[in-house]
Amino acid sequence: MLRRTMSNPQPFKSNVFQVDTLALAGQTEQIVKGGRHLLPLLPKAFAGIKQIGVIGWGSQGPAQAQNLRDSLEGTGIRVKIGLRSGSSSAKEAEKAGFTAANGTLGEMLPVVKESDLVLLLISDAAQAELFSKVFEALKPGATLGLSHGFLLGHLKNVGAKFPSNVNVVAVCPKGMGPSVRRLYVQGKEVNGAGINASFAVHQDIDGRATDIALGWSVALGSPYTFQTTLESEYKSDIFGERCILLGAVHGIIESLYRRYVAQGRTKEQAFVASSEVITGPVSKTISKQGMLAVYEALDAAGKATFESAYAASYPAAREIIEECYDEVASGNEIKSVVLAGERLKRRPIGTIDQTETWRVGAEARKKRGSTPPPVDPFTAGVYIGTMMAQIDVLMEAGHPPSEVANESVIECVDSLNPYMHARGVSYMIDNCSTTARLGARKWAPRFDYNLTQQAYVAIDDKQPLDKGLVEKFKSHPAHQVLAECARLRPTVDIFVE
């Protein structure tokens, strides 16, 4: 089913912010550079907006509400939290300074009704359940803001549409909510710190939607804001978190850990060679220098091992990645999340760091020194082979190069993997949205299975491998895309306590 389905976003203009262009893989994209020096422009971008209603207090809600409040201080624009009656999140919101007493905390639908910009940040399953009530409560002429395109996919599934009398925009940070807040706080000391974001204008009824979306992104602290479409975003995002961002990396580490133990390494050595190598030197090298730099830093023997692991893993991973993309693009994965929402009312999500891999990892992290472990070439080959398979699937489906880079590489190494490095896989995955948590649990075992059953068997049985895949890797246009995007990375590395 996999085919080219995405169309490039239409050129945009801003009446408030400077728009720059970026050449990536033969395509020209438009971007907006952020920074705290632009905060005085926010009242102009948000002209006519007196209240921003942040609906929900999940992964993104706390970070976005606090960043917006801080960025808009002194402008007279109020940021108000809207929660369902009796929500257990009310206490957390109050700890962050949003209270009923100061007029910044209320019930969900009343906050929707009174807000000029409504950021719908409740869980995807809750959006599927409550969207009709939210749509009914929106003021005519208001702007509905999303940080994920899931709702568009759900509306397609059920044959519904957004109200015709409101703007519909999206700002989608390329990282989990805690990263959005943490880097914003770090950016108070260093201008340019933050999480990059993509933005989309799905519906513009009054010519203000683009500037509202860009103002929202700048207020969140995004160093750079890339353009996408709501459809392209949800397909790449839901797909990406099931693959290399969360699901695939979990499956890769589980499979490598067992393999290394079976080969005679100690349990601690196996964890270091799998998880610690991926979240440490491999991620750091990719972040600063790109994927090719990992390969080029290896000696001759290391290169040979990398090439075999890459050539065996790429096709095994791609088989799952293509299936996952089709499931997302067809709407099936969205239906799966909606159905899971009903089950979760009866049974909560279980923990995912209870295997030997992560128990050993907890002890290994306690012994971690200041010197990172050397890159294991086999681990690097498997990880980068899977990453490149995802890049190719997204590129062939027609996603913008910046989106491909962010959803396949940058979000991994700059936002997510640092959380796994700090406290393990559960800390990374379970700081994300419920949709991401569900998807990672569903697809991680598929990657584990295919790599173990196909890639590793092919290597151990000395089956013929397509080394042409390695040559394609060496000259892949993704390297130029990453080199350009690396210039746009945050000015500081995220610090995870």
C-alpha positions in Angstrom: 0.0 0.0 0.0 3.0 2.3 0.6 3.0 5.1 -2.0 3.7 8.8 -2.4 0.7 10.5 -0.7 2.0 13.8 0.7 1.9 17.1 -1.1 4.3 19.9 -0.1 2.9 22.8 2.0 1.9 26.0 0.2 4.2 29.0 0.5 3.3 31.3 3.4 3.9 34.9 4.4 3.9 36.4 7.8 3.0 40.0 8.8 5.0 39.7 12.0 8.0 37.4 11.7 10.8 37.1 9.2 10.5 34.1 6.9 13.7 32.4 5.7 14.2 29.7 3.2 16.2 26.5 3.5 17.4 24.2 0.7 17.0 20.5 1.6 17.5 17.5 -0.7 16.5 19.5 -3.8 13.5 21.1 -2.1 13.1 24.7 -0.8 11.4 25.0 2.6 10.4 28.0 4.5 11.3 28.4 8.2 11.0 31.0 10.9 13.8 31.5 13.4 12.7 32.0 17.0 14.4 33.5 20.1 13.6 35.6 23.1 14.3 38.8 21.2 11.0 38.1 19.3 8.8 38.0 22.4 7.9 41.7 22.1 6.3 40.8 18.8 3.8 38.4 20.3 1.0 40.9 21.0 1.0 41.7 17.3 1.0 38.0 16.3 -1.9 37.4 18.8 -3.8 40.6 17.9 -7.4 40.2 19.1 -6.6 37.4 21.5 -7.3 38.1 25.1 -7.2 34.6 26.5 -5.4 31.4 25.5 -7.2 28.3 26.8 -4.9 25.4 27.3 -7.1 22.3 27.5 -5.5 19.4 29.3 -2.6 18.7 31.6 -0.9 15.7 30.1 2.5 15.5 28.4 2.3 18.8 26.5 -0.1 20.8 28.6 2.1 21.7 31.6 5.1 22.7 29.4 3.1 24.7 26.9 1.0 26.5 29.4 4.0 27.6 31.5 6.1 28.6 28.5 3.2 30.7 27.1 2.6 32.3 30.4 6.2 33.2 30.8 6.6 34.5 27.3 3.4 36.6 27.5 4.1 38.1 30.9 3.2 41.8 30.9 1.1 41.6 27.6 -2.3 41.3 29.2 -3.0 38.0 27.4 -4.1 35.5 29.9 -3.2 31.8 29.8 -5.9 29.7 31.4 -6.1 25.9 32.0 -9.2 24.0 31.3 -9.7 20.6 32.9 -12.6 18.2 33.2 -14.6 18.4 36.4 -12.9 16.5 39.2 -9.7 16.1 37.2 -6.8 14.7 39.3 -4.5 17.1 37.4 -6.0 20.2 39.1 -3.5 19.9 42.0 -0.6 19.7 39.6 -1.8 22.8 37.7 -2.2 24.6 41.0 1.4 23.8 42.0 2.4 25.5 38.7 0.5 28.6 39.6 -2.7 28.1 37.7 -5.6 28.5 40.2 -9.3 29.2 40.2 -8.6 32.1 42.6 -6.4 34.0 40.2 -8.6 33.2 37.2 -6.2 30.8 35.4 -7.9 27.5 36.1 -11.4 26.4 35.2 -13.5 23.6 33.8 -12.8 22.5 30.2 -15.8 23.5 28.2 -16.4 26.9 29.9 -12.7 27.7 29.2 -13.2 26.7 25.6 -16.2 29.0 25.3 -14.4 32.1 26.7 -11.0 31.6 24.9 -9.9 33.2 21.7 -7.2 30.7 21.1 -8.0 27.1 22.3 -5.0 24.7 22.5 -6.6 21.3 22.6 -3.9 19.2 24.4 -6.1 16.5 26.0 -5.2 12.9 25.1 -5.9 11.7 21.6 -8.5 9.2 22.9 -10.2 12.1 24.8 -10.2 14.2 21.7 -12.0 11.4 19.8 -14.5 11.2 22.6 -15.1 14.9 23.2 -14.4 16.7 19.9 -18.1 17.4 19.1 -18.6 19.1 22.5 -15.4 21.1 22.0 -16.4 22.2 18.5 -19.8 23.2 19.7 -18.3 25.3 22.5 -15.8 27.2 20.3 -16.5 30.9 19.8 -17.1 31.9 16.1 -13.9 33.4 14.9 -11.8 31.7 17.5 -8.6 29.7 16.6 -8.4 26.0 17.5 -4.8 24.9 18.1 -3.5 21.3 18.0 -0.1 19.9 18.8 -0.7 16.7 16.9 -2.8 15.9 13.8 -4.4 12.9 15.4 -7.8 14.6 15.5 -7.8 15.2 11.7 -7.2 11.5 11.2 -10.0 10.6 13.5 -12.4 13.0 11.8 -11.6 11.3 8.5 -12.3 8.0 10.0 -15.7 9.0 11.3 -16.7 11.3 8.4 -16.7 14.6 10.4 -15.1 18.0 9.8 -13.7 20.9 11.8 -16.2 23.8 12.3 -16.1 26.1 9.3 -16.2 29.3 11.4 -12.9 28.9 13.2 -9.2 28.9 12.3 -7.5 25.5 12.7 -3.7 25.5 13.2 -1.1 23.2 14.6 2.2 23.8 16.4 4.0 20.5 17.0 7.1 20.5 19.2 9.7 17.9 18.1 9.9 16.5 21.6 8.0 15.4 24.7 6.4 18.0 26.9 9.1 17.8 29.7 11.7 18.6 27.0 9.7 21.6 25.8 9.7 23.0 29.3 13.2 22.0 30.3 14.9 23.6 27.3 12.8 26.7 27.6 13.9 27.2 31.2 17.5 26.6 30.1 17.0 29.2 27.4 16.4 31.8 30.0 20.1 31.8 30.4 21.1 31.0 26.8 19.0 32.5 23.9 18.1 29.9 21.3 17.6 27.0 23.7 14.3 25.2 23.1 12.7 22.4 21.1 12.2 23.0 17.4 8.6 22.7 16.2 6.6 22.3 13.0 3.5 24.3 12.2 0.5 23.9 9.9 -2.4 26.0 8.9 -5.3 23.7 8.1 -8.0 26.3 8.0 -7.7 30.1 7.8 -11.0 32.1 7.9 -9.6 35.6 8.5 -6.0 35.7 7.3 -4.6 35.6 10.9 -4.0 31.9 11.3 -0.4 31.9 10.1 0.8 34.6 12.5 -1.1 33.1 15.4 0.5 29.7 14.8 4.0 31.3 14.4 3.4 33.4 17.6 2.5 30.3 19.5 5.6 28.5 18.3 7.9 31.4 19.2 6.2 31.7 22.6 7.0 28.1 23.3 10.7 28.8 22.7 11.1 27.0 19.4 14.5 28.0 17.9 13.2 27.2 14.5 9.7 26.5 13.2 9.3 24.3 10.1 6.2 24.2 7.9 4.1 21.1 7.3 0.5 20.1 6.8 -1.8 18.6 9.5 -2.1 15.4 7.5 1.6 15.1 6.9 2.3 15.7 10.6 0.0 13.1 12.0 1.2 10.5 9.6 4.9 11.1 10.3 4.4 11.6 14.0 2.2 8.6 14.9 4.3 6.5 12.6 7.6 7.8 13.9 6.9 7.2 17.6 6.0 3.6 16.8 9.3 3.2 14.9 12.7 4.7 15.6 11.6 7.4 18.1 10.3 5.0 20.7 9.1 1.5 19.6 12.0 0.5 17.4 14.8 1.6 19.7 13.2 -0.3 22.5 13.0 -3.5 20.4 16.5 -3.0 19.1 18.0 -2.8 22.6 16.0 -5.8 23.9 17.2 -7.9 20.9 20.8 -6.7 21.1 21.0 -7.3 24.9 19.9 -10.9 24.6 22.3 -11.5 21.6 25.3 -10.1 23.5 24.5 -12.1 26.6 24.2 -15.3 24.5 27.5 -14.5 22.9 29.2 -14.6 26.3 29.3 -11.0 27.4 28.4 -10.2 31.0 25.0 -8.7 31.5 26.4 -5.3 32.3 28.6 -5.4 29.2 25.6 -6.4 27.1 23.6 -3.4 28.4 26.4 -1.0 27.9 27.0 -2.3 24.3 23.4 -1.9 23.4 21.5 0.8 25.3 24.4 2.9 26.6 26.1 3.0 23.2 22.9 4.1 21.4 21.9 6.7 23.9 25.5 7.8 24.5 28.2 8.1 21.8 26.0 7.1 18.8 23.3 9.7 19.7 25.8 12.4 20.5 27.7 11.9 17.3 24.6 11.9 15.2 23.3 15.0 16.9 26.5 17.0 16.2 27.9 15.4 13.1 25.3 13.1 11.5 24.9 9.4 10.9 27.8 9.1 8.5 30.2 10.3 11.1 29.5 7.3 13.3 30.5 5.0 10.4 33.5 7.1 9.4 35.0 7.1 12.9 35.3 3.3 12.9 38.5 1.4 12.1 38.5 -1.1 9.2 37.3 -4.0 11.2 34.6 -1.8 12.8 33.4 -0.6 9.4 33.1 -4.2 8.2 31.0 -5.2 11.2 28.8 -2.1 10.8 28.3 -2.8 7.2 27.1 -6.4 7.9 24.8 -5.3 10.7 23.4 -2.5 8.5 22.8 -4.6 5.4 21.1 -7.3 7.5 19.0 -5.0 9.6 17.8 -2.5 7.0 15.5 -4.9 5.2 14.3 -6.6 8.3 13.4 -3.3 9.9 11.9 -1.8 6.7 9.4 -4.7 6.5 7.9 -3.6 9.8 8.3 0.1 9.1 6.3 -0.1 5.8 3.6 -2.0 7.5 3.4 0.6 10.3 3.2 3.5 7.9 0.4 1.8 6.0 -1.5 1.2 9.3 -1.2 4.8 10.2 -2.0 6.2 6.7 -5.0 4.0 6.4 -6.5 5.2 9.7 -6.2 1.8 11.3 -3.6 2.8 13.9 -5.8 5.8 14.9 -8.8 3.4 15.4 -6.5 1.2 17.5 -5.8 4.1 19.8 -9.5 5.1 20.2 -10.4 1.5 21.0 -7.5 1.3 23.5 -9.0 4.4 25.2 -12.0 2.4 26.3 -9.9 -0.5 27.6 -7.7 1.9 29.6 -10.7 3.0 31.6 -10.8 -0.5 33.0 -7.1 -1.4 33.0 -4.2 1.1 33.1 -1.0 0.9 31.0 1.5 -1.5 32.5 5.2 -0.8 33.0 7.8 -1.7 30.4 11.1 -1.7 32.2 10.7 -5.0 34.1 12.8 -7.2 31.8 16.4 -8.2 32.8 17.7 -5.7 30.3 16.4 -2.7 32.2 17.0 -4.1 35.7 20.7 -4.6 34.8 20.6 -1.1 33.2 19.5 0.5 36.5 22.7 -0.9 38.2 24.9 0.0 35.2 23.8 3.6 35.3 24.9 3.8 38.9 28.4 2.8 37.8 28.5 5.1 34.8 31.7 7.2 34.6 32.4 10.4 32.8 34.0 8.6 29.9 31.4 7.3 27.4 31.8 3.7 26.2 33.3 3.1 22.7 30.9 2.7 19.8 30.0 -0.9 19.3 29.9 -1.2 15.5 27.3 -3.9 15.4 24.9 -1.9 17.6 25.6 1.2 15.5 24.8 -0.7 12.3 21.5 -2.1 13.5 20.4 1.2 14.9 21.3 3.3 11.9 20.1 0.7 9.5 16.6 0.9 11.2 16.8 4.7 11.2 17.6 4.9 7.5 14.8 2.5 6.7 12.4 4.9 8.3 13.9 7.9 6.5 13.5 6.1 3.2 9.9 5.2 3.9 9.0 8.8 4.8 10.9 10.3 1.8 9.2 7.9 -0.6 5.8 8.9 0.9 6.6 12.5 0.1 7.1 14.1 3.5 9.1 17.3 3.6 12.8 16.7 4.2 12.8 18.7 7.5 9.9 16.6 8.8 11.7 13.4 7.8 14.9 14.6 9.6 13.0 15.7 12.7 10.8 12.6 13.0 13.5 10.1 12.2 16.7 11.5 13.7 16.7 14.9 15.5 13.9 14.1 17.9 15.6 10.8 18.8 19.0 12.1 19.6 18.2 15.5 21.0 15.0 15.0 22.9 14.1 11.4 23.5 17.2 9.3 23.9 18.6 11.6 26.6 15.6 10.6 28.8 16.4 6.9 28.3 20.0 7.6 28.9 19.1 9.2 32.3 16.6 6.7 33.7 15.8 3.9 31.2 13.2 3.1 28.6 10.1 3.7 30.7 11.2 7.1 31.7 11.5 8.0 28.0 8.4 6.4 26.7 6.0 7.1 29.6 6.8 10.8 29.6 5.2 10.9 26.2 1.5 10.9 25.1 -0.8 8.0 25.6 -0.9 7.5 21.9 2.9 7.2 21.8 3.0 4.9 24.9 0.5 2.6 23.3 2.3 2.6 20.0 5.7 1.9 21.5 4.3 -1.1 23.4 2.6 -2.5 20.3 5.4 -2.2 17.8 8.6 -2.7 19.9 8.1 -6.4 20.0 7.7 -6.5 16.2 11.1 -4.9 15.7 12.7 -7.2 18.3 11.2 -10.3 16.6 12.2 -9.3 13.0 15.7 -8.4 13.9 16.2 -11.6 15.9 14.5 -13.9 13.4 15.8 -12.4 10.2 18.7 -9.9 10.5 20.8 -11.8 13.2 20.1 -15.2 11.6 21.3 -13.9 8.2 24.5 -12.7 9.8 25.1 -15.8 11.9 24.3 -18.2 9.0 26.5 -16.1 6.7 23.7 -15.6 4.2 24.4 -13.2 1.3 23.8 -9.6 2.3 23.0 -6.7 0.0 26.0 -4.5 0.5 24.6 -2.2 -2.1 22.5 -0.9 0.8 25.6 0.4 2.5 26.8 2.2 -0.6 23.4 3.9 -0.8 23.7 4.9 2.8 27.1 6.5 2.2 25.7 8.8 -0.5 22.2 9.3 0.8 20.7 12.8 0.5 19.6 12.5 4.2 23.2 13.4 5.2 22.9 16.8 3.5 19.5 17.4 5.1 20.9 16.5 8.5 23.9 18.8 8.0 21.6 21.7 7.3 19.3 20.9 10.1 22.3 20.5 12.5 22.9 24.2 12.0 19.4 24.8 13.4 19.7 22.6 16.5 19.2 24.2 19.9 22.2 26.1 21.2 22.4 23.9 24.4 22.0 20.2 25.0 19.1 19.2 27.1 19.9 18.5 30.7 17.9 15.6 32.2 18.0 15.3 36.0 
